[in-house]
Amino acid sequence: MNRLAKARTLAFLVKKLWNFGFPSKLKSKGMDIFDEIVRLRKLGQKCAVATIVQVNGSIPSYESAKMIVREDGSMAGTIGGGCVEAEVWNTARDVIKNERSKLMKFSLGQDAAYDNGLICGGQLEVFVEPVVPQPKAFIFGAGHISKSLSKVANLAGFATIIVDNRESYSNLERFPEAEAVHAKEYEEVFPQLDIRDTSYVIIVTRGHRDDMLVLRWAVNTQARYIAMIGSRRKVISVIKELEKEGLPHGAFERIHAPMGFDIGAITPEEIAVSVIAEMIAVRRQPEAQWRKLSKSVFAERETQDIAK
């Protein structure tokens, strides 16, 4: 199916939904676009903003018109409706998923005749950009390395949440930059944490048992990045145990252990830099071969071979 046929199909479906009274759920009218962006970010939800950035000739809207597409597919604002809006909505879903902007170009000539007689003869460009909430780093363990991790992560744009079962360690005096601090048993805190695909989990507890406890929980969340401190031998041992418990192979893809980039880090501050650099790479997905710098046993081999 070519682009025109897809647009016609989308426009037809949108029109049908409108006719059945779906607009109240799909499209929010009278809403301030910028207030809605702020609201969604506070909720930790992604969205895509489509803006008409260039106009030539006559179109059924105006330059700078904006529309928001939320994660659930609902919309706020408009860029003119019809087939253009339907196709932009479809692209916006991909932009939200991939977190990469896209510039779309349309020509409203004879091909637009199917769209309620909308033959304006103009051209327009629509820029669709992702709006992603501030990523959060959930740091389990509140020792010396965690102090440095929280500081460096905060400087790199991550909000940090500290979890440790020792009140003398897990407190705002030790972590003044943290968004939240929890001083409870890990199992008690798990249900309180809102883990999304913009979440990063770093496991640096004081013992092997707690590390495994947190890792077992973390792989069943939507966290984009899961890292655990320890030697290669420890990591492989932990993974073998979890695999015996039925850990799915797909969960290995998000585990980075041993954590951080291989830059010869020794001090807590240097270790923090190596780990946050790896988190940034996972977040931004650069074209460079950054995985070759990762110390993780999962970086350069098939996950099913690790636990053998």
C-alpha positions as CSV (number, residue, x, y, z in Angstrom):
1,M,0.0,0.0,0.0
2,N,1.5,3.3,-1.1
3,R,1.5,6.5,1.0
4,L,-1.6,8.0,-0.6
5,A,-3.6,4.8,-0.1
6,K,-2.5,4.7,3.6
7,A,-3.5,8.3,4.1
8,R,-6.9,7.7,2.6
9,T,-7.5,4.7,4.8
10,L,-6.4,6.6,7.9
11,A,-8.6,9.6,7.0
12,F,-11.6,7.2,6.5
13,L,-11.0,5.6,9.9
14,V,-10.7,8.9,11.7
15,K,-13.9,10.1,10.1
16,K,-15.7,7.0,11.2
17,L,-14.5,7.4,14.8
18,W,-15.8,11.0,14.7
19,N,-19.2,9.9,13.5
20,F,-19.5,7.4,16.4
21,G,-18.9,10.1,19.0
22,F,-15.3,9.2,19.7
23,P,-13.9,12.7,19.6
24,S,-14.4,13.3,23.3
25,K,-12.0,10.5,24.0
26,L,-9.6,10.9,21.1
27,K,-9.4,14.7,20.7
28,S,-9.3,17.3,23.5
29,K,-10.6,20.8,22.5
30,G,-10.0,24.1,24.1
31,M,-6.8,22.9,25.8
32,D,-3.6,24.9,26.0
33,I,-1.0,22.9,24.2
34,F,1.9,24.0,26.3
35,D,0.1,23.3,29.6
36,E,-0.7,19.9,28.4
37,I,3.0,19.2,27.5
38,V,4.0,20.2,31.1
39,R,1.2,18.1,32.6
40,L,2.3,15.0,30.6
41,R,5.9,15.4,31.5
42,K,5.0,15.7,35.2
43,L,3.1,12.4,34.9
44,G,6.1,10.8,33.2
45,Q,4.3,10.3,30.0
46,K,5.7,10.7,26.4
47,C,4.0,12.6,23.6
48,A,4.7,14.0,20.2
49,V,4.2,17.6,19.1
50,A,3.4,18.2,15.4
51,T,4.0,21.8,14.2
52,I,3.4,23.3,10.8
53,V,6.7,24.9,10.1
54,Q,6.4,26.0,6.5
55,V,3.5,26.9,4.2
56,N,3.4,27.7,0.5
57,G,0.0,28.6,-1.0
58,S,-3.4,27.9,0.5
59,I,-3.9,25.3,3.2
60,P,-6.8,24.6,5.7
61,S,-4.7,25.8,8.6
62,Y,-1.8,28.2,9.4
63,E,1.9,28.2,10.0
64,S,2.9,27.3,13.6
65,A,-0.4,25.4,14.2
66,K,0.3,22.6,16.7
67,M,-1.2,19.2,17.6
68,I,-0.2,16.8,20.4
69,V,-0.4,13.1,20.1
70,R,-0.3,11.2,23.4
71,E,1.0,7.7,24.1
72,D,-2.5,6.3,24.1
73,G,-3.2,7.8,20.7
74,S,-5.4,10.6,21.9
75,M,-4.9,14.2,20.5
76,A,-5.0,17.8,21.6
77,G,-5.0,20.7,19.2
78,T,-5.1,20.5,15.4
79,I,-3.1,21.2,12.3
80,G,-6.2,21.3,10.0
81,G,-7.8,17.8,10.1
82,G,-8.3,15.4,7.3
83,C,-5.8,13.2,5.6
84,V,-2.8,15.3,6.6
85,E,-3.7,15.1,10.3
86,A,-4.4,11.4,10.0
87,E,-1.0,10.7,8.4
88,V,0.8,12.9,10.9
89,W,-1.0,11.1,13.8
90,N,0.3,7.8,12.4
91,T,3.9,9.1,12.1
92,A,3.6,10.7,15.6
93,R,3.1,7.2,17.1
94,D,6.4,6.1,15.6
95,V,8.1,9.3,16.8
96,I,6.9,8.6,20.4
97,K,8.2,5.0,20.2
98,N,11.6,5.8,18.6
99,E,12.1,9.2,20.2
100,R,13.3,10.7,17.0
101,S,11.9,13.7,15.2
102,K,10.7,13.6,11.6
103,L,9.9,16.3,9.0
104,M,6.9,15.6,6.8
105,K,6.0,17.3,3.5
106,F,2.6,17.5,1.9
107,S,1.2,18.8,-1.3
108,L,-2.6,19.5,-1.3
109,G,-3.3,19.2,-5.0
110,Q,-5.7,17.0,-6.9
111,D,-4.8,14.0,-4.7
112,A,-6.5,15.6,-1.8
113,A,-9.9,15.6,-3.5
114,Y,-11.0,12.6,-1.5
115,D,-10.6,14.6,1.7
116,N,-14.0,16.3,1.9
117,G,-13.3,18.4,-1.2
118,L,-10.2,19.9,0.3
119,I,-8.3,21.1,-2.8
120,C,-6.3,24.1,-1.6
121,G,-3.3,23.7,-3.9
122,G,-0.8,24.6,-1.2
123,Q,2.2,22.8,0.2
124,L,3.1,22.5,3.9
125,E,5.8,21.0,6.1
126,V,5.0,19.5,9.4
127,F,7.8,18.9,12.0
128,V,6.9,16.0,14.4
129,E,9.1,15.9,17.6
130,P,9.1,13.7,20.6
131,V,8.6,15.2,24.1
132,V,10.1,12.8,26.6
133,P,9.8,13.2,30.4
134,Q,13.0,13.6,32.4
135,P,14.6,10.2,32.7
136,K,14.9,8.8,36.3
137,A,17.7,6.8,37.8
138,F,16.6,4.4,40.5
139,I,19.7,3.7,42.6
140,F,19.5,0.7,44.9
141,G,22.1,1.0,47.6
142,A,23.3,4.2,49.3
143,G,27.0,3.6,49.8
144,H,30.0,5.7,48.5
145,I,29.5,4.7,44.8
146,S,25.8,5.6,45.0
147,K,26.6,9.1,46.3
148,S,28.8,9.7,43.2
149,L,26.3,8.1,40.9
150,S,23.5,10.3,42.2
151,K,25.5,13.5,41.7
152,V,26.8,12.7,38.2
153,A,23.4,11.4,37.1
154,N,21.8,14.6,38.3
155,L,24.3,16.7,36.3
156,A,23.6,14.6,33.2
157,G,19.8,15.3,33.4
158,F,18.6,12.3,35.3
159,A,16.3,12.6,38.4
160,T,17.6,10.2,41.0
161,I,15.7,8.1,43.5
162,I,17.7,6.4,46.2
163,V,16.6,3.1,47.9
164,D,18.4,1.5,50.8
165,N,17.2,-0.3,53.9
166,R,19.5,1.7,56.2
167,E,18.2,5.0,57.5
168,S,21.7,6.2,58.4
169,Y,22.7,5.9,54.7
170,S,19.5,6.6,52.8
171,N,18.6,10.1,53.6
172,L,18.4,13.6,52.0
173,E,21.5,14.8,54.0
174,R,23.6,12.3,52.1
175,F,21.7,12.8,48.8
176,P,20.5,16.4,48.8
177,E,20.1,16.4,45.0
178,A,17.8,13.3,45.0
179,E,14.2,13.6,43.9
180,A,13.2,11.0,46.5
181,V,14.9,8.8,49.1
182,H,13.5,5.6,50.6
183,A,14.8,4.0,53.8
184,K,12.8,0.7,53.9
185,E,13.3,-2.9,52.9
186,Y,13.5,-3.2,49.2
187,E,10.4,-5.4,48.9
188,E,8.4,-2.7,50.6
189,V,9.5,0.0,48.2
190,F,9.1,-1.9,44.9
191,P,5.3,-1.3,44.7
192,Q,5.8,2.4,45.3
193,L,8.1,2.9,42.3
194,D,6.7,4.0,38.9
195,I,9.1,2.2,36.5
196,R,8.6,3.2,32.9
197,D,10.7,2.8,29.7
198,T,12.4,6.1,30.6
199,S,13.6,4.6,33.9
200,Y,17.2,3.4,34.6
201,V,17.9,1.0,37.4
202,I,21.3,0.8,39.0
203,I,22.0,-2.0,41.6
204,V,24.8,-1.3,44.0
205,T,23.5,-2.7,47.3
206,R,25.8,-3.9,50.1
207,G,25.5,-7.6,49.4
208,H,25.0,-10.4,46.8
209,R,21.6,-11.4,48.2
210,D,20.1,-7.9,47.9
211,D,21.6,-7.5,44.4
212,M,19.9,-10.6,43.2
213,L,16.6,-9.6,44.9
214,V,16.6,-6.2,43.1
215,L,17.7,-7.7,39.8
216,R,14.9,-10.3,40.0
217,W,12.4,-7.5,40.4
218,A,13.9,-5.1,37.9
219,V,13.9,-7.5,34.9
220,N,10.1,-7.7,35.3
221,T,9.7,-4.0,34.9
222,Q,9.7,-1.7,31.9
223,A,13.1,-0.2,32.8
224,R,15.1,0.7,29.7
225,Y,18.5,0.1,31.5
226,I,19.3,-2.3,34.3
227,A,22.9,-2.3,35.7
228,M,24.5,-4.3,38.5
229,I,27.9,-3.9,40.1
230,G,30.2,-6.9,40.5
231,S,32.8,-9.0,38.8
232,R,32.1,-11.1,35.6
233,R,32.1,-14.2,37.8
234,K,29.5,-12.8,40.1
235,V,27.3,-11.6,37.2
236,I,27.3,-15.0,35.5
237,S,26.6,-16.7,38.8
238,V,23.6,-14.5,39.4
239,I,22.2,-14.9,35.9
240,K,22.5,-18.7,36.1
241,E,20.4,-18.6,39.3
242,L,17.8,-16.4,37.8
243,E,17.7,-18.4,34.6
244,K,16.9,-21.5,36.7
245,E,14.0,-19.6,38.1
246,G,12.6,-19.0,34.6
247,L,14.1,-15.6,33.7
248,P,13.1,-15.0,30.0
249,H,16.0,-14.6,27.6
250,G,14.6,-11.2,26.4
251,A,15.3,-9.7,29.8
252,F,19.0,-10.1,29.3
253,E,19.0,-7.4,26.6
254,R,18.5,-4.7,29.2
255,I,21.1,-5.9,31.7
256,H,24.4,-4.2,31.8
257,A,26.6,-6.1,34.2
258,P,29.4,-5.6,35.1
259,M,28.1,-2.0,34.8
260,G,29.7,1.0,33.0
261,F,32.3,1.6,30.3
262,D,35.7,0.1,30.4
263,I,37.7,3.3,31.0
264,G,39.9,2.0,33.9
265,A,37.7,3.5,36.5
266,I,38.8,2.9,40.1
267,T,37.4,5.6,42.4
268,P,33.7,6.0,43.2
269,E,33.6,9.2,41.1
270,E,35.3,7.5,38.1
271,I,33.0,4.5,38.4
272,A,30.0,6.9,38.4
273,V,31.2,8.6,35.2
274,S,31.6,5.3,33.4
275,V,28.1,4.1,34.4
276,I,26.4,7.4,33.6
277,A,28.2,7.5,30.2
278,E,26.7,4.1,29.5
279,M,23.3,5.3,30.5
280,I,23.6,8.2,28.2
281,A,24.5,5.9,25.3
282,V,21.5,3.7,26.0
283,R,19.3,6.8,26.1
284,R,20.7,8.5,23.0
285,Q,21.6,5.4,20.9
286,P,24.5,7.0,19.0
287,E,25.7,5.5,15.8
288,A,29.2,4.9,17.3
289,Q,30.1,1.4,18.4
290,W,29.7,2.3,22.1
291,R,28.8,-1.3,23.1
292,K,32.5,-2.2,22.5
293,L,33.3,0.0,25.5
294,S,30.8,-1.7,27.8
295,K,32.1,-4.1,30.4
296,S,28.8,-6.0,30.4
297,V,29.1,-9.7,29.7
298,F,26.0,-9.2,27.4
299,A,27.6,-6.6,25.2
300,E,29.2,-8.7,22.5
301,R,27.7,-12.2,22.6
302,E,24.4,-14.0,22.3
303,T,22.5,-13.9,25.6
304,Q,21.7,-17.5,25.5
305,D,25.4,-18.4,25.7
306,I,26.1,-16.4,28.9
307,A,24.6,-18.8,31.4
308,K,26.2,-21.9,30.0
